[in-house]
Amino acid sequence: MSGALAVIEADIDDYRTETPREQQTPAGLADRITEYLTSSGYTLHPTVTVPADPRSP
């Protein structure tokens, strides 16, 4: 198991035990995973690029 996968799995467990079920959301879990990974020293690179604003010079 890779280090990042271990961090993610630990975070999922923490999120499920620390966050009340009625407050759990996919976005909340994704935010939490991002926090855990960055605090563990991982850098995140988005796979989707946002197109430039056509109005900008």
C-alpha positions as CSV (number, residue, x, y, z in Angstrom):
1,M,0.0,0.0,0.0
2,S,1.4,3.4,-0.9
3,G,1.9,6.1,1.7
4,A,-0.7,8.3,0.1
5,L,-3.3,5.5,0.1
6,A,-2.6,4.8,3.8
7,V,-3.2,8.5,4.6
8,I,-6.4,8.6,2.6
9,E,-7.8,5.4,4.2
10,A,-6.9,6.7,7.7
11,D,-8.6,10.0,6.9
12,I,-11.8,8.2,5.7
13,D,-11.9,6.3,9.0
14,D,-11.4,9.5,11.0
15,Y,-14.0,11.4,9.0
16,R,-16.6,8.7,9.5
17,T,-16.0,8.5,13.3
18,E,-15.5,12.2,14.0
19,T,-18.2,13.8,11.8
20,P,-21.9,13.1,12.6
21,R,-23.5,11.0,9.9
22,E,-26.1,13.7,9.0
23,Q,-23.2,16.2,8.4
24,Q,-21.1,13.9,6.2
25,T,-20.8,14.9,2.6
26,P,-18.6,13.8,-0.3
27,A,-17.3,17.4,-0.6
28,G,-16.5,17.4,3.1
29,L,-14.6,14.2,2.9
30,A,-12.7,15.4,-0.2
31,D,-11.7,18.6,1.7
32,R,-10.6,16.5,4.7
33,I,-8.5,14.2,2.5
34,T,-6.9,17.2,0.9
35,E,-6.0,18.6,4.3
36,Y,-4.6,15.3,5.5
37,L,-2.5,14.8,2.3
38,T,-1.0,18.3,2.4
39,S,-0.3,18.1,6.1
40,S,1.5,14.8,5.5
41,G,3.8,16.5,2.9
42,Y,2.1,15.5,-0.3
43,T,1.6,18.1,-3.0
44,L,-1.6,18.0,-5.0
45,H,-1.8,18.8,-8.7
46,P,-5.2,19.1,-10.3
47,T,-5.8,16.9,-13.3
48,V,-8.3,19.3,-14.8
49,T,-7.1,22.6,-16.2
50,V,-9.3,25.6,-16.0
51,P,-9.5,27.4,-19.3
52,A,-8.3,31.0,-19.3
53,D,-10.8,33.7,-19.1
54,P,-11.3,34.8,-22.7
55,R,-12.0,38.4,-21.5
56,S,-8.5,38.7,-20.0
57,P,-5.8,40.4,-22.1
